[in-house]
């Protein structure tokens, strides 16, 4: 509700009061104005010329579906007569005395309109009717017409305002120059299958933030227009457009500037020895039971990509001749590694749960083996006690590099050196045994494993490097003495892992084998397998630059944080409720009300005095479990942005006529109103209903948009079959599939789905009421109820409506479609409240007309 002065409230309480419109038209730098009213009057020491010749009307509304807020233009009709002696009003339009220099006139300057009465004698106590800007001026001989718009058109701007410019980034590619720098809001995490508490968030299931290429001759990318405090070198990913997969970059290649020299969050990627390491995850695509003594139930669940399903072995192993086994096999689709040099490592992961119901842990063994890769890893089932954890079984044992070194022609005391990538060993005797050669090579500290045997004049060397594929190029021979001859032959290349080892129809599968080591033991075990899958370490090469045609760079990161404006927002500081983030400066902004307030403050420049902070406290408190997360990568109108944010948080936000900002939310339940309207005050009343086409009996929400705007997830559908029966509509005909733009959180998507279903499963009654000026304080977003005034008896029969033919009883007067609107009703097990949400107002100097939307229980 609008706050009005005591003078105004007392004055308009009378049944008949004369309203005096006071209009101030500002000019020049808006430090001066001319004053106009309906007749010549001096009010609060200001003279108003009586040139206004018609009533003024201001209309404002919110759309309950789109959540858009509108204010109509206000038209002022003036008599084109002398504003002062010998100066007609129209002559003032281009009067150079109204301002100085080029700063003259009324165009795009403020127009402030207030209403007074004979008893309201000051400007400050007058009713704040409208504040806008003069947009159009027309006139003829007899009249002058000013069209006044609300100031929202000047308040709202487009975001992001920061762009990649040639001055800040002179080496940026041409297709990057002029691109807006992302605004990042909320959590853009990316939980993967090697995490302790994982989820299937793999490959293209991502809400990460795309980097903007800012340097053509360097792998430098900008991610956000401010600092993201949570970003680490472990958060950078490549998107491979050829294979449609996200690949995690090894941290050794990542350098973060947070912020960089221009205040942005940026990242530089560097190759190491012309190579770059990335990690990929590969899920199985089916499961089966090979021939064994016992079978798993639902074996396909271990290879369906769904962590909530599982294959189960619930079995008592019997005694008898020989031990018994159960085998679960999962298959993998073909793997494409084209464009990559080699696979450096393949790790095996397991998600499941193990329980020894009877017997000891030692009575059972489980291990994972594979075909096409040399891996056999015992599965420590004793550690697998939680379905919610991922367990790293181990890495595949990829083939090492093997060299044969053969010497001849020496005299037994000759020496030589081996040089690995420019680093040489100490002198080695031709007669050195295997241990001595091992020591000489190990001293270089460049090897992960090393095994050497010797036979006659040959050393057989088997080794792996510490990085870049564990591949070791064939060493060079240096500083040979006398007649010593040496030859080095590579008998096995360490880069032997192939795409077929990761996945193919013929190979690459994994077997989980469960076995009783001793046939006399009869353990009863319950082994659950949610998923078996692989992590692949890939290497690709380049001299310095990433292939921009193939790869895009993404970051899992968090967005904006609360400023100091959220501090001191508690009941202790006079607010009706605590803000959920009171004194939370520096915390991540996710609450939809906090996001909207941040747009007003951080993007549009509003300050404390402009914002009805208690509104935002109340709405943020109600939405404390809701989370918004999105990126703004292209130019967006902030009014459209705020409207969309409200639509996805059951709320409405708008700039009022006095230029203050409100934020109202539709709650689940109501037990009181902001104002009561009494029957004897009603000048006119009519009823209607939302159309039957607006009914929605089945709702689902698409959410978690990727960078291209495609939704990656959707909620389950929720429906109300009783409404389908009552209103004779099918689920298909009354289906709402809502596409969210700002939600990535599954709980929030569910909250929105449930709200939309409960709000629109039945039609809502609409109330149109004309009221006297004493109700001028009402505004959109207020909650009202109706009552019979104490001065009337309930059988009063004299009142007549200009639009309806009443039957002479108050009961009928306050009934809509047979429902009493003075008390709560029940329709289809849903409470229909006696409370109404004001969705539009039309105010004039004679009365106020409101339209209100009946509230339903949404709990």
C-alpha positions in Angstrom: 0.0 0.0 0.0 1.1 3.6 -0.6 1.9 5.6 2.4 -0.2 8.7 2.6 -0.2 11.7 4.9 -2.6 12.0 7.8 -4.0 15.2 6.2 -4.8 13.4 3.0 -6.3 10.4 4.8 -8.5 12.5 7.0 -9.6 14.8 4.1 -10.7 12.0 1.7 -12.6 10.1 4.4 -15.5 12.4 3.8 -18.1 11.3 1.2 -17.6 14.4 -0.9 -14.4 16.2 -1.3 -13.0 18.5 -4.0 -9.7 17.3 -5.4 -7.1 19.9 -6.6 -4.6 18.4 -9.1 -1.2 20.0 -8.8 1.1 19.6 -11.8 4.7 20.6 -11.9 6.4 20.6 -15.3 10.1 20.7 -14.9 12.4 22.2 -17.5 16.1 22.8 -18.2 18.2 20.9 -15.7 15.0 20.0 -13.8 15.8 22.5 -11.0 12.9 24.7 -12.0 9.3 24.1 -13.1 6.1 25.8 -14.1 3.0 24.9 -12.1 -0.5 24.2 -13.5 -3.9 23.2 -12.0 -7.6 23.3 -13.0 -8.0 26.8 -11.7 -5.7 29.6 -10.5 -4.6 28.7 -7.0 -1.7 29.3 -4.7 -0.8 26.2 -2.8 2.1 25.9 -0.4 3.4 29.3 -1.6 3.4 28.1 -5.2 1.1 29.7 -7.8 -0.6 27.2 -10.2 -2.1 28.6 -13.4 -5.6 27.2 -14.1 -5.0 25.8 -17.5 -5.8 22.0 -17.0 -9.1 21.4 -18.7 -9.8 17.7 -18.2 -9.7 14.9 -15.6 -6.4 13.0 -15.3 -6.2 9.3 -15.1 -3.4 6.9 -14.3 -3.6 3.1 -15.0 -1.2 0.5 -13.7 -1.3 -3.3 -13.8 0.5 -6.6 -13.6 -0.3 -9.7 -15.8 -0.7 -12.8 -13.6 0.5 -15.0 -16.4 3.5 -13.1 -17.9 4.3 -11.2 -14.7 4.8 -8.1 -16.8 4.2 -4.7 -15.2 2.7 -1.9 -17.2 1.9 1.8 -16.6 -0.2 3.6 -19.1 0.8 7.0 -20.5 -0.9 9.9 -19.0 -2.3 12.7 -21.2 -2.6 16.2 -19.9 -4.9 18.5 -21.9 -4.3 22.2 -21.2 -6.1 25.3 -22.4 -3.8 27.2 -24.8 -4.2 30.4 -23.1 -1.8 32.9 -21.5 0.4 31.2 -18.9 1.6 34.7 -18.1 0.6 38.0 -19.7 0.9 38.0 -23.5 2.6 34.5 -23.4 0.4 31.7 -24.6 1.1 28.3 -23.1 2.2 26.8 -26.4 4.8 29.6 -26.8 6.6 28.1 -23.8 7.5 24.9 -25.7 10.5 26.5 -27.4 11.0 29.4 -25.0 14.8 29.8 -24.5 14.2 31.3 -21.1 13.2 27.9 -19.8 16.8 26.8 -19.1 20.1 28.0 -20.5 22.1 27.2 -23.6 21.1 23.9 -25.2 19.5 22.7 -21.9 16.0 24.1 -22.3 12.4 23.0 -22.6 10.2 20.2 -21.2 11.0 17.3 -23.4 12.3 14.2 -21.4 12.0 16.2 -18.2 10.1 15.3 -15.1 6.4 15.8 -14.7 5.3 15.5 -11.0 1.6 15.3 -10.3 0.0 15.3 -6.9 -3.5 15.6 -5.5 -4.5 18.0 -2.8 -7.7 19.2 -1.1 -8.6 22.3 0.7 -7.4 20.6 3.9 -4.1 19.3 2.4 -2.1 22.5 2.4 1.4 21.4 1.7 3.1 19.7 -1.3 4.7 17.1 0.8 1.3 16.0 2.3 -0.4 15.8 -1.0 -1.1 12.5 -2.6 1.7 11.2 -4.9 -0.4 10.6 -8.1 2.2 10.2 -10.8 5.8 10.9 -11.7 6.9 10.7 -15.3 8.7 12.3 -18.2 7.2 14.5 -20.9 7.6 12.5 -24.2 5.3 14.2 -26.7 3.8 17.7 -27.0 1.1 18.7 -29.5 -1.0 21.8 -29.8 -3.5 23.7 -31.8 -5.0 27.1 -31.4 -7.2 26.1 -28.5 -5.3 23.4 -26.6 -1.9 21.9 -25.7 -1.5 18.2 -25.1 1.4 16.7 -23.1 1.9 12.9 -23.2 3.7 11.8 -20.0 5.3 8.4 -19.7 6.4 6.7 -16.5 10.1 7.1 -15.9 10.7 3.3 -16.3 11.8 3.9 -19.9 14.7 5.8 -18.6 15.4 3.6 -15.6 15.7 0.3 -17.4 18.7 -0.3 -19.6 20.3 -3.3 -21.4 22.9 -5.6 -19.9 25.7 -6.6 -20.0 27.2 -3.2 -20.3 30.8 -4.4 -20.5 32.2 -5.6 -23.9 35.4 -7.0 -25.3 36.9 -3.8 -26.8 39.9 -3.3 -29.0 41.3 -0.9 -26.4 41.2 -3.5 -23.6 42.0 -6.5 -25.8 43.8 -5.3 -28.9 44.7 -8.8 -29.9 41.2 -10.2 -29.6 39.9 -12.0 -32.7 37.7 -9.9 -34.9 34.6 -12.1 -34.2 35.1 -11.4 -30.4 35.3 -7.7 -30.5 32.1 -6.0 -29.4 30.8 -9.2 -27.7 29.2 -8.6 -24.3 31.1 -10.0 -21.3 29.0 -12.6 -19.5 27.0 -11.7 -16.4 27.1 -14.9 -14.3 24.4 -15.6 -11.6 24.2 -18.5 -9.3 26.0 -21.9 -9.2 27.3 -23.2 -12.5 28.9 -26.4 -11.1 29.5 -29.6 -12.9 29.4 -32.7 -10.8 31.1 -35.6 -12.4 31.4 -39.3 -12.0 34.7 -39.4 -10.2 33.4 -37.3 -7.4 32.8 -38.7 -3.9 29.1 -38.0 -4.1 28.4 -38.1 -7.9 25.6 -37.5 -10.2 25.2 -38.3 -13.9 26.3 -34.9 -15.2 28.3 -36.1 -18.1 29.3 -34.9 -21.5 26.8 -32.3 -22.8 24.7 -32.2 -19.6 26.2 -28.9 -18.5 25.3 -25.4 -17.3 28.9 -24.3 -17.3 29.9 -20.8 -18.5 31.4 -20.4 -21.9 34.7 -18.5 -22.2 35.1 -15.6 -24.7 38.2 -15.7 -26.9 40.1 -12.5 -26.1 43.5 -13.0 -27.7 44.0 -14.5 -31.2 47.6 -15.5 -30.6 47.1 -16.9 -27.2 44.6 -19.2 -25.5 43.1 -16.5 -23.3 39.4 -16.6 -22.4 37.1 -14.3 -20.4 34.3 -15.8 -18.4 32.6 -13.2 -16.3 32.4 -9.4 -15.9 33.4 -9.5 -12.3 35.4 -11.7 -9.9 34.4 -15.3 -9.4 36.0 -16.2 -6.0 35.4 -20.0 -6.3 37.1 -20.5 -9.6 40.1 -22.9 -9.5 42.4 -24.5 -12.1 40.4 -27.7 -11.6 37.3 -26.0 -13.1 38.2 -25.6 -16.7 36.8 -27.8 -19.5 37.0 -28.2 -23.2 33.9 -28.9 -25.3 34.8 -31.0 -28.3 32.3 -30.1 -31.0 33.4 -33.0 -33.1 32.5 -35.7 -30.6 29.9 -33.6 -28.6 31.7 -34.3 -25.3 33.1 -32.2 -22.4 36.7 -32.9 -21.5 38.3 -31.8 -18.3 41.6 -30.0 -18.7 44.6 -31.1 -16.6 45.3 -28.4 -14.1 48.9 -28.1 -15.2 47.7 -26.3 -18.3 45.5 -23.7 -16.6 46.4 -20.2 -15.3 43.6 -18.1 -13.7 43.5 -14.3 -13.4 40.7 -13.4 -11.0 40.4 -10.5 -11.8 42.6 -9.7 -14.8 43.8 -6.2 -15.6 40.3 -5.2 -16.7 38.5 -6.5 -13.7 37.2 -9.6 -15.4 37.6 -13.3 -14.6 39.9 -14.7 -17.3 41.9 -17.9 -18.0 45.0 -18.7 -20.0 45.7 -22.2 -21.3 49.2 -23.3 -22.1 50.6 -26.4 -23.8 53.4 -28.4 -22.2 56.1 -29.7 -24.5 53.5 -29.1 -27.3 51.0 -31.4 -25.6 47.8 -30.9 -23.6 46.1 -33.5 -21.3 42.4 -33.8 -21.0 40.1 -36.3 -19.2 37.0 -38.0 -20.6 34.4 -40.3 -19.0 32.9 -43.2 -20.9 29.7 -44.9 -19.8 28.6 -48.4 -20.6 25.5 -49.1 -22.7 24.2 -52.4 -21.3 24.9 -55.3 -19.0 24.5 -59.1 -19.1 25.3 -62.3 -17.2 27.9 -64.4 -18.9 27.9 -68.1 -18.1 28.6 -68.6 -14.4 27.2 -70.4 -11.3 25.0 -67.4 -10.3 23.4 -64.5 -12.0 22.8 -60.8 -11.1 19.2 -59.6 -11.3 18.7 -56.7 -13.7 22.2 -56.8 -15.1 21.4 -54.0 -17.6 21.0 -51.5 -14.7 24.8 -51.5 -14.3 25.2 -50.1 -17.8 22.2 -47.8 -18.2 23.8 -44.5 -17.3 21.3 -44.1 -14.4 22.9 -44.0 -10.9 19.6 -44.6 -9.3 19.2 -48.1 -10.7 21.3 -51.2 -9.9 22.1 -54.8 -10.7 21.9 -57.0 -7.6 23.5 -60.2 -6.5 21.7 -61.5 -3.5 23.2 -64.9 -3.1 24.2 -67.7 -0.7 27.3 -69.3 -2.1 26.9 -73.1 -1.7 29.6 -75.6 -0.6 30.6 -78.5 -2.8 33.2 -79.4 -5.3 35.0 -76.3 -6.5 34.3 -72.6 -5.8 31.3 -70.8 -7.2 31.3 -67.5 -9.2 28.9 -64.8 -10.4 29.8 -62.6 -13.3 28.4 -59.2 -14.3 29.5 -57.9 -17.7 29.0 -54.3 -18.9 29.6 -53.3 -22.5 30.8 -50.0 -23.9 29.9 -48.2 -27.1 32.6 -47.4 -29.7 35.0 -44.7 -28.7 36.1 -41.9 -31.0 39.6 -40.6 -30.3 40.2 -39.1 -33.7 42.2 -35.8 -33.4 44.0 -37.0 -30.3 47.6 -38.4 -30.3 47.1 -41.2 -27.8 45.4 -42.5 -24.6 47.7 -42.1 -21.6 45.6 -44.0 -19.0 42.3 -45.7 -18.5 40.8 -45.7 -15.0 38.0 -47.9 -13.8 35.3 -46.6 -11.4 32.5 -48.4 -9.5 29.4 -47.2 -7.8 27.6 -49.7 -5.6 27.0 -51.2 -2.2 28.2 -54.4 -0.5 26.8 -56.2 2.5 28.0 -59.5 4.0 24.8 -60.8 5.4 26.4 -64.0 6.8 30.0 -65.2 6.8 33.2 -63.1 6.9 34.6 -60.6 4.4 37.4 -63.1 3.7 34.8 -65.6 2.4 34.2 -63.6 -0.7 36.4 -61.8 -3.3 35.4 -59.5 -6.1 37.5 -58.2 -8.9 37.1 -56.3 -12.1 38.8 -57.5 -15.3 38.6 -56.2 -18.8 39.0 -57.3 -22.4 41.2 -55.4 -24.7 43.0 -53.6 -21.8 45.4 -55.2 -19.4 43.6 -54.6 -16.2 42.8 -56.9 -13.2 42.0 -55.1 -10.0 40.8 -56.6 -6.8 37.7 -54.8 -5.6 37.8 -54.0 -1.9 34.2 -54.8 -1.2 34.8 -54.1 2.5 35.1 -50.4 1.7 32.0 -50.3 -0.4 29.4 -49.5 2.3 27.5 -46.6 0.8 25.4 -46.4 -2.4 26.2 -42.7 -2.6 29.9 -43.0 -3.1 32.1 -43.5 -6.1 35.1 -45.9 -5.7 38.2 -45.8 -7.9 39.0 -49.4 -8.6 42.3 -48.5 -10.2 44.0 -47.7 -13.4 44.5 -50.0 -16.3 48.0 -51.3 -16.6 48.9 -49.9 -20.0 51.8 -51.4 -21.8 55.2 -49.8 -20.9 57.9 -48.8 -23.4 60.4 -51.6 -24.1 63.9 -51.1 -25.5 66.6 -53.6 -26.2 70.2 -52.2 -25.9 72.9 -54.3 -27.5 76.6 -53.6 -27.4 79.6 -55.1 -29.2 83.2 -54.3 -30.1 84.3 -53.0 -26.7 87.2 -54.2 -24.6 85.2 -54.6 -21.5 86.0 -51.2 -20.0 84.4 -48.9 -22.6 81.7 -46.5 -21.4 78.7 -44.7 -22.9 75.9 -42.3 -21.9 72.1 -42.5 -22.6 70.4 -39.2 -23.3 66.7 -38.9 -22.7 65.1 -35.8 -24.3 68.5 -33.9 -23.9 69.3 -35.1 -20.4 72.2 -37.6 -20.2 73.1 -40.2 -17.6 76.5 -40.6 -16.0 79.0 -42.8 -17.8 77.9 -46.5 -18.0 80.3 -49.4 -18.3 79.7 -51.8 -21.1 80.1 -54.5 -18.5 77.5 -53.0 -16.1 75.0 -55.4 -14.7 71.2 -54.7 -14.8 71.2 -53.1 -11.4 73.9 -50.6 -12.4 72.1 -49.6 -15.5 68.9 -49.2 -13.5 70.6 -46.9 -11.1 72.1 -44.7 -13.9 68.7 -44.3 -15.6 66.7 -43.9 -12.3 69.1 -41.0 -11.3 67.4 -38.9 -13.9 64.1 -38.9 -12.0 62.0 -38.9 -15.2 60.5 -42.3 -14.8 57.4 -43.7 -13.2 58.6 -47.4 -13.3 61.7 -49.1 -14.5 62.6 -52.7 -14.9 65.9 -54.0 -16.5 67.3 -57.5 -17.1 70.5 -58.5 -18.9 71.4 -61.5 -21.0 74.9 -61.7 -22.5 75.5 -58.4 -24.4 71.9 -57.2 -24.2 69.9 -55.2 -21.7 66.1 -55.5 -21.8 64.7 -52.2 -20.5 61.0 -51.8 -19.6 59.9 -48.4 -18.3 57.2 -45.6 -18.2 57.6 -41.9 -18.0 56.1 -39.7 -15.3 53.9 -37.6 -17.7 52.6 -37.1 -21.2 51.4 -40.7 -21.8 54.2 -42.3 -19.9 55.8 -42.8 -23.2 59.6 -42.6 -23.5 61.2 -41.8 -26.8 64.2 -44.0 -27.7 67.3 -42.5 -26.0 70.3 -41.2 -27.9 73.8 -42.7 -27.3 76.5 -40.2 -26.3 80.2 -40.3 -25.5 81.0 -43.8 -26.6 84.7 -44.7 -26.0 87.0 -46.6 -28.3 85.5 -49.2 -30.6 82.3 -49.7 -28.6 79.2 -50.2 -30.8 75.7 -49.8 -29.4 72.2 -50.3 -31.0 68.9 -49.5 -29.4 65.7 -51.1 -30.7 62.2 -50.2 -29.5 60.4 -53.5 -29.1 57.2 -51.9 -27.6 55.8 -48.4 -27.8 54.3 -47.2 -24.6 51.5 -45.5 -26.4 49.7 -48.7 -27.1 46.2 -47.9 -25.7 43.6 -47.7 -28.4 40.1 -46.5 -28.8 39.0 -50.2 -28.9 40.2 -50.6 -25.4 37.9 -47.9 -24.2 34.8 -49.2 -26.0 33.9 -51.3 -29.0 31.5 -54.2 -29.8 34.4 -56.7 -29.7 36.4 -55.5 -26.8 36.6 -52.9 -24.0 34.0 -54.6 -21.8 34.4 -54.9 -18.0 33.6 -58.0 -15.9 32.8 -57.9 -12.2 33.5 -61.4 -10.9 32.4 -62.4 -7.5 33.9 -65.6 -6.1 34.2 -67.7 -2.9 37.9 -68.4 -2.4 37.2 -71.6 -0.4 34.4 -73.9 -1.4 33.7 -74.9 2.2 32.6 -71.4 3.0 29.0 -70.4 2.3 28.7 -66.7 2.6 25.4 -64.8 2.0 26.2 -61.6 0.2 24.2 -58.7 -1.2 26.2 -56.8 -3.9 24.6 -53.9 -5.7 26.1 -52.3 -8.8 24.8 -49.0 -10.0 27.4 -48.3 -12.6 30.8 -49.4 -13.9 32.5 -46.9 -16.2 35.9 -45.6 -17.4 37.9 -42.4 -17.2 40.1 -41.8 -20.1 43.3 -39.6 -20.1 43.8 -38.2 -23.6 46.7 -36.3 -25.0 46.6 -34.0 -28.1 49.3 -31.9 -29.5 49.9 -28.4 -30.9 52.6 -25.8 -31.1 50.7 -23.3 -29.0 47.0 -22.7 -30.0 43.9 -24.7 -29.4 41.9 -25.6 -32.5 39.2 -22.9 -32.1 37.1 -24.6 -34.8 36.9 -27.8 -32.8 37.1 -26.7 -29.1 35.2 -24.3 -26.9 36.4 -23.5 -23.4 34.0 -23.7 -20.4 34.3 -23.1 -16.6 32.3 -24.5 -13.8 32.1 -21.5 -11.5 29.9 -19.4 -9.3 28.4 -16.0 -10.1 27.6 -12.8 -8.4 28.0 -12.2 -4.7 26.0 -10.0 -2.3 27.3 -6.6 -1.7 27.2 -4.7 1.6 23.6 -3.7 0.8 22.4 -7.0 2.3 23.9 -6.3 5.7 21.7 -4.9 8.4 18.5 -6.5 7.0 17.0 -8.1 10.1 14.1 -7.6 12.5 16.7 -6.0 14.9 17.0 -3.2 12.3 13.2 -2.7 12.1 12.3 -5.1 9.3 9.3 -7.3 9.5 11.3 -10.5 8.8 15.0 -11.3 8.5 16.6 -11.4 5.1 17.9 -15.0 4.6 21.3 -13.5 3.8 21.3 -10.7 6.4 25.0 -9.7 7.0 25.9 -12.0 4.1 28.1 -9.7 2.1 30.3 -11.9 -0.1 27.9 -14.8 -0.2 26.7 -16.3 -3.5 23.5 -14.7 -4.8 21.0 -17.5 -5.7 17.7 -16.5 -4.0 15.5 -15.1 -6.8 14.7 -12.0 -4.8 18.4 -11.4 -4.2 19.0 -11.8 -7.9 16.4 -9.3 -8.8 17.6 -6.8 -6.1 21.1 -7.2 -7.5 19.9 -6.3 -11.0 18.3 -3.1 -9.6 21.4 -2.2 -7.6 24.4 -3.6 -9.5 23.2 -3.0 -13.0 20.7 -0.1 -12.8 22.3 1.9 -10.0 19.5 2.1 -7.5 20.3 2.6 -3.9 18.8 1.9 -0.5 16.4 4.9 -0.7 15.0 3.6 -4.0 14.1 0.1 -2.8 11.3 -1.0 -0.4 13.7 -3.3 1.3 11.1 -4.9 3.5 9.4 -6.2 0.4 12.6 -7.9 -0.7 13.1 -9.3 2.8 9.6 -10.8 2.9 9.9 -12.3 -0.6 13.5 -13.6 -0.1 12.4 -15.2 3.1 9.5 -17.0 1.4 11.7 -18.1 -1.5 14.6 -19.1 0.8 14.8 -22.6 -0.7 14.6 -21.4 -4.3 17.8 -21.0 -6.4 18.3 -19.2 -9.7 21.3 -19.9 -11.9 21.9 -18.4 -15.4 24.3 -16.6 -17.7 23.6 -13.4 -19.7 25.8 -13.7 -22.7 24.0 -11.3 -25.0 22.3 -7.9 -24.8 19.2 -8.1 -22.7 16.6 -5.5 -21.6 16.6 -5.4 -17.8 12.8 -4.9 -17.7 12.4 -8.1 -19.6 15.0 -9.8 -17.4 13.3 -8.8 -14.2 9.9 -9.9 -15.6 11.3 -13.3 -16.5 12.9 -13.7 -13.1 9.6 -12.9 -11.4 7.7 -15.3 -13.7 10.1 -18.1 -12.4 9.7 -17.1 -8.8 5.9 -16.5 -8.5 6.5 -12.9 -7.8 6.1 -9.4 -9.2 8.5 -6.5 -9.1 8.0 -2.9 -10.4 9.0 0.7 -10.1 6.2 2.7 -8.5 5.0 6.1 -9.6 7.1 7.6 -6.8 10.2 5.8 -8.3 10.6 3.3 -5.4 10.8 -0.4 -6.2 8.6 -3.1 -4.8 8.7 -6.9 -4.9 5.6 -8.9 -4.1 5.2 -12.7 -3.9 2.2 -14.9 -4.1 2.3 -17.0 -1.0 1.0 -20.5 -0.4 -1.5 -19.6 2.3 -3.2 -16.4 3.6 -4.8 -15.5 6.9 -5.0 -11.7 6.7 -5.1 -8.8 4.2 -3.4 -5.5 3.7 -6.8 -3.7 3.5 -10.5 -4.4 3.9 -13.1 -2.9 1.5 -16.5 -2.3 3.0 -19.7 -2.8 1.1 -21.1 0.6 1.7 -18.0 2.2 0.1 -18.4 0.3 -3.2 -19.5 2.5 -6.0 -19.7 -0.2 -8.6 -18.8 -3.9 -8.8 -18.7 -6.7 -11.4 -17.3 -10.2 -11.5 -15.6 -12.4 -14.1 -13.4 -15.5 -14.3 -10.1 -16.5 -15.9 -11.0 -18.4 -19.1 -11.3 -22.1 -19.1 -8.4 -22.3 -21.6 -6.1 -21.1 -18.9 -6.7 -24.3 -16.8 -3.6 -26.5 -16.5 -4.1 -29.9 -15.0 -0.7 -31.3 -16.0 2.6 -29.4 -15.7 6.3 -30.2 -16.2 9.3 -27.8 -16.3 12.2 -27.9 -18.6 15.3 -26.4 -17.0 19.1 -26.4 -16.8 19.8 -24.5 -20.0 23.2 -24.9 -21.7 25.0 -22.0 -23.3 23.0 -22.3 -26.5 19.7 -22.0 -24.5 18.7 -25.7 -24.8 17.1 -27.3 -21.7 19.1 -30.3 -20.6 16.7 -31.5 -17.9 13.0 -31.7 -17.2 11.0 -32.4 -14.1 8.6 -35.3 -13.9 5.1 -34.3 -14.8 2.6 -33.5 -12.0 -1.1 -33.6 -12.7 -4.5 -33.1 -11.0 -6.9 -35.8 -12.3 -9.8 -34.4 -10.2 -9.6 -31.1 -12.2 -9.5 -33.1 -15.5 -12.8 -34.7 -14.4 -14.4 -31.6 -13.0 -13.7 -29.4 -16.0 -13.9 -32.2 -18.6 -10.4 -31.6 -20.0 -7.7 -34.2 -20.9 -4.2 -34.0 -19.6 -3.0 -33.5 -23.2 -5.3 -30.6 -23.8 -4.4 -28.9 -20.5 -0.7 -29.6 -20.4 1.8 -26.8 -19.6 5.4 -27.5 -20.5 7.2 -24.5 -19.0 10.7 -23.7 -20.4 12.8 -22.1 -17.7 15.5 -19.6 -18.5 16.9 -19.1 -15.0 16.7 -22.4 -13.1 19.3 -25.2 -13.0 18.5 -26.6 -9.6 16.2 -29.6 -9.7 14.4 -28.7 -6.4 13.6 -25.2 -7.6 12.3 -26.6 -10.9 10.0 -28.9 -8.9 8.8 -25.9 -6.7 7.9 -24.0 -9.9 6.1 -27.0 -11.4 4.0 -27.5 -8.2 3.2 -23.8 -8.0 2.0 -23.6 -11.6 -0.2 -26.7 -11.2 -1.8 -25.5 -8.0 -2.3 -22.0 -9.3 -3.9 -22.9 -12.6 -5.7 -26.2 -12.0 -8.9 -24.2 -11.5 -10.3 -20.9 -12.8 -9.9 -17.8 -10.6 -12.6 -15.3 -9.9 -11.8 -11.7 -10.9 -13.3 -8.7 -9.1 -13.7 -5.2 -10.7 -14.6 -2.6 -8.1 -15.0 1.2 -8.2 -14.1 2.9 -4.9 -14.0 6.4 -3.5 -10.9 8.4 -3.1 -10.3 7.1 0.5 -9.0 3.9 -1.1 -6.5 5.8 -3.3 -3.7 4.2 -1.2 -4.3 0.8 -2.8 -1.8 -0.4 -5.4 -1.0 -3.5 -7.4 0.3 -6.3 -5.3 -1.8 -5.5 -2.3 -4.0 -8.2 -0.7 -7.6 -7.2 0.1 -10.7 -8.7 1.4 -14.3 -7.5 1.6 -16.7 -7.0 4.4 -20.2 -5.8 5.3 -19.8 -2.4 7.0 -20.9 -2.3 10.7 -23.5 0.4 9.9 -25.5 -1.9 7.6 -27.8 -4.7 8.5 -27.3 -8.0 6.7 -30.8 -7.8 5.2 -30.3 -4.3 3.7 -32.1 -4.2 0.3 -31.9 -0.7 -1.1 -28.5 -0.8 -2.8 -28.6 -0.9 -6.6 -25.9 -1.6 -9.1 -25.6 0.2 -12.4 -24.4 -3.0 -14.0 -26.3 -5.8 -12.2 -29.7 -6.7 -11.0 -29.4 -7.9 -7.4 -32.0 -10.0 -5.6 -32.1 -7.7 -2.6 -29.9 -9.7 -0.1 -26.3 -9.1 0.9 -25.6 -12.8 0.6 -26.2 -12.6 -3.1 -24.3 -9.4 -3.4 -21.2 -11.2 -2.0 -21.6 -14.4 -3.9 -19.7 -15.3 -7.1 -20.8 -18.5 -8.9 -22.5 -19.6 -5.7 -19.4 -19.1 -3.5 -19.5 -16.7 -0.6 -16.5 -14.4 -0.9 -16.8 -13.1 2.6 -15.4 -16.4 3.9 -13.0 -19.0 2.7 -14.6 -21.7 0.5 -13.6 -25.1 -0.7 -13.6 -26.2 -4.3 -12.3 -29.6 -5.4 -10.5 -30.0 -2.0 -8.6 -26.7 -2.6 -9.3 -23.7 -0.3 -10.6 -20.7 -2.2 -9.6 -17.7 -0.1 -11.7 -14.7 0.7 -8.5 -12.7 -0.1 -7.8 -11.0 -3.4 -4.5 -9.9 -5.1 -4.8 -6.5 -6.7 -3.6 -6.8 -10.3 -4.5 -3.4 -11.7 -5.5 0.1 -10.6 -7.0 3.0 -12.5 -6.9 6.2 -10.5 -8.5 9.6 -11.3 -9.4 12.7 -9.5 -12.9 11.2 -9.0 -12.3 7.6 -7.9 -10.1 4.5 -8.0 -11.0 1.3 -10.0 -9.2 -1.9 -9.1 -9.1 -5.4 -10.6 -8.3 -8.2 -8.2 -7.5 -11.9 -8.6 -8.9 -14.3 -6.1 -6.2 -16.3 -4.2 -6.2 -20.1 -3.8 -4.4 -22.3 -1.3 -1.2 -23.4 -3.0 0.2 -25.5 -0.1 
